[in-house]
């Protein structure tokens, strides 16, 4: 089952996709794709609905983030060995955790805003985990009980802000529009092995990233368990699990960074495609 949100920014409505890819409104059933709708009981209830009985959304509406604004947007850094190598950084012994500002949370096809004065805007396609129930001190044997589903994330990054301006990475990760999420959340029953998914990025039609979640240093089971020992994860929270090689900052001999007018397309196998245009902030 694919759950999504559509409509103007700040006024999105919940929906599901039908078998033909049509958007079917769920606002008469649930208030939003939020913590309640992501519980096992609610997902079982939604799965029992015949989508053709729901109002069909006509046209081509804007898609919002596939879940309502989370309490925590957690990111895992340097989680692919080959990406760590291209970044010139050591492979971490434990998962690197940082939080993305919630003001960065945006729709999958919304414009990405180039910060004023930015010179090193970069892309990062990532598998996103959507949490379905409160997760605290979760064991690696029970991690699936806490996952509602999966989605595509673009951990947009400004490398100068992230790496050259002192302090932690947050300055380069939390600018407005730096967290495109969606286009939809695919429930966990439709993703039997999250460690066997291809993921890619195109910039202006050129393939830049082409990886697989099988090369993660820390897999989904480890990530959910590990993060829950430091942050109590809430229903609707999102964890972006790291990016494969092929980011702009890793290109040799000269890095390639985004500029206004550039277009990114990103996808994770079975989870849909995002498309963003870079615009001046």
C-alpha positions in Angstrom: 0.0 0.0 0.0 1.2 3.5 -0.9 0.2 6.4 1.3 0.7 10.0 0.4 -0.4 13.6 1.0 -1.5 16.1 -1.6 -2.5 19.7 -1.8 -1.1 23.2 -1.0 1.8 23.5 1.4 0.5 23.4 5.0 -3.0 22.2 3.9 -2.2 18.7 2.6 -4.8 15.9 2.6 -4.2 12.2 3.2 -4.5 9.8 0.3 -3.6 6.4 -1.1 -2.7 5.2 -4.6 -5.0 2.9 -6.4 -3.9 0.1 -8.7 -3.7 2.4 -11.7 -1.6 5.0 -9.9 -4.6 7.3 -9.3 -4.8 9.4 -6.1 -7.7 8.5 -3.8 -8.5 10.8 -1.0 -8.5 9.5 2.6 -9.6 12.6 4.4 -13.0 11.0 5.2 -11.1 8.1 6.9 -8.1 9.6 8.6 -7.1 13.1 9.5 -3.6 12.8 8.0 -0.8 10.4 7.3 0.4 10.9 10.9 1.2 8.8 13.9 -2.3 7.4 14.3 -2.6 6.5 10.6 0.8 4.7 10.7 0.0 2.3 13.5 -0.4 -1.3 12.7 -4.1 -1.2 13.4 -4.7 1.8 11.2 -2.6 0.4 8.4 -4.6 -2.9 8.6 -7.8 -0.9 8.5 -6.6 1.1 5.5 -5.5 -2.0 3.7 -9.0 -3.3 3.9 -10.5 -0.4 2.0 -11.2 -0.8 -1.7 -9.5 2.3 -3.2 -12.1 2.6 -5.9 -14.7 3.4 -3.2 -12.7 6.5 -2.3 -13.0 9.9 -4.0 -10.6 10.2 -6.9 -8.4 13.3 -7.0 -8.4 14.7 -10.5 -5.6 16.6 -12.2 -2.0 16.8 -11.1 -2.0 18.2 -7.6 1.2 19.1 -5.6 2.4 16.2 -3.5 3.5 17.1 0.0 5.9 15.1 2.2 4.4 11.6 2.4 4.0 11.9 6.2 2.9 14.7 8.4 5.6 16.8 9.9 7.6 14.4 12.2 8.9 15.1 15.7 12.3 13.9 14.7 14.0 13.8 11.2 17.0 11.7 11.9 19.9 11.2 9.4 22.7 8.7 9.3 26.0 10.0 8.0 28.7 8.1 6.0 26.7 4.9 5.9 28.2 3.5 2.7 31.8 2.5 2.7 32.4 3.7 -0.9 30.8 7.1 -0.1 33.0 7.5 2.9 36.0 6.8 0.6 35.0 9.4 -1.9 34.5 11.9 0.9 38.0 11.1 2.2 36.6 10.1 5.6 37.2 7.0 7.7 34.5 4.3 7.8 32.6 4.9 11.1 32.8 2.3 13.9 29.2 3.2 15.0 26.4 5.0 13.1 26.8 8.7 12.8 23.6 10.4 13.9 22.5 14.0 13.2 19.1 15.7 13.0 17.8 17.6 10.0 15.9 20.8 10.8 12.2 20.4 10.4 12.1 23.7 8.5 13.9 21.7 5.8 11.0 19.1 5.5 9.4 19.5 2.0 7.5 17.8 -0.7 9.2 15.4 -3.1 8.8 17.7 -6.1 9.0 21.1 -4.4 11.8 23.4 -5.5 15.1 23.2 -3.7 16.2 26.7 -2.6 19.8 27.6 -3.2 20.9 29.5 -0.1 22.1 33.0 -0.6 25.8 32.9 -1.2 25.9 29.2 -1.5 28.6 27.7 -3.7 28.6 24.0 -2.8 25.0 22.7 -3.0 24.9 18.9 -3.3 22.5 15.9 -3.6 22.1 12.7 -1.6 19.5 10.1 -2.5 18.6 8.0 0.6 16.3 5.2 1.7 13.9 6.7 4.4 12.5 4.6 7.2 9.1 5.8 8.6 8.5 4.8 12.2 5.1 3.4 13.1 5.1 3.2 16.9 7.1 4.6 19.8 10.6 3.1 19.7 12.8 3.1 22.8 15.7 0.7 23.4 14.6 -1.5 20.5 16.5 -4.8 19.9 17.7 -5.8 16.5 15.5 -8.8 16.6 12.2 -6.8 16.9 13.0 -3.7 14.7 10.4 -4.5 12.1 7.6 -4.1 14.7 8.5 -0.4 14.8 8.6 0.4 11.1 5.5 1.5 9.2 7.2 1.7 5.8 9.8 3.3 3.6 10.2 6.3 1.3 12.7 8.3 -0.8 14.6 11.1 0.9 17.0 13.6 -0.6 19.4 14.8 2.1 20.3 18.0 0.3 23.5 19.4 1.6 25.6 22.6 1.4 29.1 21.3 1.7 30.8 24.6 2.6 28.3 25.1 5.4 28.6 21.5 6.5 32.4 21.0 6.4 34.1 24.4 6.2 32.3 26.7 8.5 33.1 25.1 11.9 31.0 23.1 14.4 28.7 20.3 13.5 27.1 19.4 10.1 23.8 20.9 10.9 24.4 24.2 9.1 24.8 22.4 5.8 21.8 20.1 6.3 19.0 22.1 7.7 18.3 25.0 5.3 14.8 25.5 3.9 13.8 22.8 1.4 16.8 20.5 2.2 14.5 17.6 3.1 12.4 16.4 0.1 10.5 13.3 1.4 8.2 11.0 -0.7 6.4 10.9 -3.1 4.7 8.2 -1.0 5.4 5.9 1.9 5.3 2.2 0.9 4.2 0.0 3.8 6.7 -2.5 5.1 4.9 -5.6 3.8 5.6 -4.5 0.3 9.4 -4.1 1.0 10.4 -7.6 2.1 14.2 -6.8 2.0 15.2 -3.2 2.5 18.8 -4.2 2.0 18.2 -5.2 -1.6 17.1 -1.9 -3.1 18.7 0.1 -5.9 18.8 3.9 -5.6 19.9 6.5 -8.0 20.2 10.2 -8.7 20.2 12.1 -12.1 21.2 15.7 -12.4 20.1 17.4 -15.6 19.4 14.0 -17.1 22.9 12.6 -16.3 23.1 9.6 -13.9 25.3 10.6 -10.9 24.4 8.1 -8.2 23.7 4.4 -8.8 24.0 2.3 -5.7 22.3 -0.4 -3.6 21.3 -0.6 0.0 23.1 -3.9 0.2 26.4 -1.9 0.6 25.2 -0.1 3.7 27.7 -0.3 6.5 24.9 -0.4 9.1 21.6 -1.9 7.8 18.1 -0.9 8.6 17.8 -3.3 11.6 20.9 -1.9 13.2 19.9 1.7 12.5 16.4 1.4 14.0 17.8 -0.3 17.1 20.8 2.0 17.5 19.0 5.3 17.1 16.3 4.2 19.6 19.0 3.9 22.3 19.7 7.6 22.0 16.5 9.2 20.7 13.0 8.0 21.5 11.5 7.7 18.1 7.9 8.7 17.7 5.2 7.4 15.2 5.7 9.4 12.0 9.4 10.1 12.5 11.7 9.6 9.5 15.2 8.2 9.4 17.3 8.9 6.3 19.8 6.1 6.2 22.8 7.5 4.2 23.7 7.9 0.6 25.8 5.8 -1.9 28.7 7.3 -3.8 28.3 9.7 -6.7 27.6 13.0 -4.8 28.8 16.2 -6.4 31.5 16.8 -3.8 33.1 13.5 -4.6 33.6 13.9 -8.3 37.2 13.9 -9.6 39.1 15.8 -10.6 36.8 18.7 -9.9 33.6 18.5 -7.7 30.3 19.4 -9.3 27.8 21.5 -7.4 24.2 22.5 -8.1 23.2 25.9 -9.4 19.9 27.6 -10.0 18.0 25.9 -12.9 19.5 22.5 -12.3 17.0 19.6 -12.0 17.5 16.5 -9.8 15.6 13.2 -10.2 16.0 10.6 -7.4 14.5 7.2 -6.8 14.7 4.1 -4.6 13.6 0.9 -6.1 9.8 0.5 -5.7 9.4 3.7 -3.7 8.7 6.2 -6.5 10.6 9.1 -8.1 11.3 12.7 -6.9 12.0 15.6 -9.1 13.3 19.0 -7.9 14.4 22.2 -9.6 17.0 24.4 -7.9 15.9 28.0 -7.5 17.4 31.0 -5.8 16.3 31.5 -2.2 
